[in-house]
């Protein structure tokens, strides 16, 4: 059981980190808020389960990319809110450009493959 | 499970975070129209396993390894509690192995590492002079001290000190070369120190004040003394009124001006009883003693040890280079025979420093002690392997359930480390207890004067260095003992381990080669140590029975002195000695009596420059050992004549220039000629004061009195039991020359009764006569002490090694027996006799022993090479030591195999076969 979760965290790690940082870009959110934002913004395509989310949040916090504080939510509940640190912001920019490069590279390869199969 | 508080907080936060997550999810679902029950169930399902999420989130905190360690420790404890016997044996074994090393380190720590309780110990250095030949000289002359102190650029202060042995009360009669203790006097061991001693070392006073520079300027002017705290407590019962009181030291009144604080113990292991100004030296070292009267003006009279306080910013190397230049300049300005041309600086911040002389000793000792630990580790490895064989199923199950191999190895290593730390703790206690018990015994066994042994203060208390060392050693031992079993056991060979159910015929032998190898190693190491011990024991026996070339049994030396005004009147002493000699000669039981300037085997002996006319160019000086003796000396000590003749009573004190030489001397000087009739110039007989330089001595050598060799006697060991005299000249006493000298008396039987009457004999001649009597055999006790101590130490170590190795062998044998119960059952069922069964195991055990012995002989050859320098007349490959110890080891091994093998006989074939 444990192994399955661990594998998945590893598989998603780079992407999940980027997604979390991205959702926190415009202000702090609590854990559930982050997962909801990812789900809604991806049009329900991406569902982050708690077994990946919380380890990722705690790991990013330990790396000092995000920081947390206890606040009162809109529903008057005490929640742990995460927000980006200065390092986190820099990291987000770097990860984004990495991601775009990767997407570009993948696309050009896939595009080439398409052309080849056409030709 | 108990968490630290910060950990608990984090845990609570995680809990709250997850709860708020679920609350939000439920609220959202309710808003979407689900019933609260549905919402809760769905939210929980969506979330997944709460415990698991927590678990992997926790891992992100970076404490996962701590958590696992805690699990491992708990599990390890459970394992040990289940089989406490195995754990106990392992802890004890490691305890002995670590303990002996901890004890050795504690001693090392006390001497070499612990800083002395003085101000800024790190910048204090000891100066040792080095002459042109590279010989070291601890002592410096007073004039050199003054120059060094004045001209140095690297020391902020230079302190001079020297040991002084004095009597409390009246000065003792002059009895000899300073080694004898006059009966009826209380001797104190103190120091004379320069006036800056206390300020330079930062000594605190419990009472009164220290003496100052001003009180150490003119000789004899300030008879003041500072007492050490321990001496004040012991001798004056901590009398607070002591300050200002006068005490008589060596017949001279001194005023007590201070008592040091209890922490201050000076810079030597033997805490001085008192400190007096250097300028009081002549009061302690009286007429006839080394340097008396001339020590302040003669540059070749070395009388003081020197300590230097490094100036800020100077390293020891820089200071050494600079001081060397300074000493070199002094040597050029005042050239003299054997003068110092260089200097060595060693840290004086601890009792000792490890120099080149000590390094091999320390290395050799650590090696031997380390080998005992090695045997202990091998024992524990074997124990763990044996246990692992019974735990294979447990471990296979864990591996099958998905534990990684590393995880299992770590678990097993945790177990062995736990054992090792328990062993380390036990070892530390053991070491502490042993040292506490042995220290007073060891100290009392050292042949030193009683007053001196009371002053020894070696701080053997445990400190962080000892704990740190023990911790590291225990960790290393734990890993060393546990790594191989852990790797072996965790080998992923699941199917076979899971399938079989317990020990069976011919299986499980995969470990046994390793285990046999370990036993062989243990036996080899053990034999190596035993051979070392055997050699040293043989050496001791050899020294005890060595032929000294003379008979010293029932011979005693008598020193004669006078108390009072005539203390240094050598003519008067000579007369009294003559009278005593006559009475002694007439005493019943006395068979021979003679006189000698030095008593043999006391370590001290005369030396002289000699010239050999016609053989070398004039002025070619040689050194020879010598003694002035009376004609009966050869008879008293039964020294055999080889050729020529002894000198006669008529030639004694008659100015006849005849000499008797030893065989070795004859071979040395006249290898191709008949020594009898040869001539030799003897410097010591020229009756002049020693010359200041080698050039002067060369010039004077032309005037050396020429002696004719009249006889050659057998070689003897006149100075040290372990050293044959290379050269030895026996010269008759010159006329009209008076020295302190000894009477040597041989009795027919035990000399005790004559010795007990001797003081009274002296008193009837003159009440002022003081007499000492000492058996020559007593000197041997002193000389043999190092040999005895070494053989005790090595013997104890060897026995410990044997105990451990025998235990290891027995352990392996009983394991083999336990594993082969089924096989034994089959054999017995098929008609094997008890002796066949026993032979089966004995053969196996002895084969291992034989292999170990062969390897051990190789180790023994190596260790004997290390010991070669200590051996007296024994070849390093002594067959008795090598053969005897091997035989002894074989006997013990036989026993160690036989006891467990006997258990095999108790095997009931029916039970054994049914057990499968």
Interface residues (C-beta under 8 A of the other chain):
Chain A: X1 X2 X3 X5 X6 X9 X30 X31 X32 X33 X36 X49 X50 X51 X54 X55 X58 X59 X62 X73 X75 X77 X78 X79 X80
Chain B: X13 X14 X16 X17 X18 X20 X21 X23 X24 X25 X27 X28 X46 X47 X48 X49 X52 X53 X55 X56 X57 X59 X60 X61 X62 X402
